[in-house]
């Protein structure tokens, strides 16, 4: 795993803060989730296992292209269900199976522009002392799936191999317009603490095709006060990764246009 993010070419696409983040994870056999990933992407593994994540948090201050934060619509609660992925070039990322969010505008934009599996939901967040409680109920169309999670951070900071595997992710893979894309991002190392799970009543995992996983306690639970994140422009997952000496050049993707491959690699001539 890369402990630090690779350089993010400018211009940047958007920035936002992810705050009061709970990470609940279950270890699963990679073969059990392989069919849920986009074409050209495989489950990423650690010690022969991959992980399913249930991650509720507050998304705050979305800003586009270095502009000011978008009022109201750029701040909302979200709960996502995610898997861990690696493509043929070696880029590691996450794949979102479900993204419940309380802003209809963000849901519509995320689905239309990036092909992300956003669903509009009624959501709530309560902070009582160290206890954080997150609630979500998906709105029509579709059944009213619910999720309720309460966690309390405990103990000192944690930063082991598993924590890095789960959080040192510098992009996401998504299927959109018949192709698999990689949307890169950058953020500081997550400040994590172990967490106690006080309540877990979740239907999002089952609705995402993961069966009765939520009926057993998570194998790993952590909490973070949060990080600030910045996203670059999307590129095809098949785009070669840059190497030392390569030059990156853009081919012009902008908001409001259909995604095109925006990052190509020009190899330095051999000596």
Buried (B, 14 or more C-beta within 10 A) or exposed (E): EEEEBBEBBEEBBBBBBBBBBBBBBBBBEBEBBEEBBBEBBEBBBBEEBBBBBBBBBBBBBBBBEEEEBBEEEBBBBBBBBBBBBBBEEEBBBBBBBBBBBBBBBBBEBBBEBBBBBBBBBBBEBEEEEEBBBBBBBBBEEEEEBBBBBBBBBEEEEBBEEBBBBBBBBBBBBBBBEEBBBBBBBBBEBBEBBBBBBEEBEBBBBBBBEBEEBBEEEBBBBBBBEBBBBBBBBBBBBBBEEBEEEEEEEBEEBEEEEEBBBBBBBEEEEEE
